[in-house]
């Protein structure tokens, strides 16, 4: 194995490793930056409240009491 081949493969290995680390940091940073929006999107179905069929609106006096 020549020196040139050794340097090439070392450079490639270090570059791919660094690229993987940078990609991981970028993806986790985006997830942290958009955490409120992602959480809201994931929980969108849980925030819907369906009232029972026999429910009726309360009057202002009933709410105040």
Buried (B, 14 or more C-beta within 10 A) or exposed (E): EEEEEEEEEEEEEEEEEEEEEEEEEEEEEEEEEEEEEEEEEEEEEEEEEEEEEEEEEEEEEEEEE
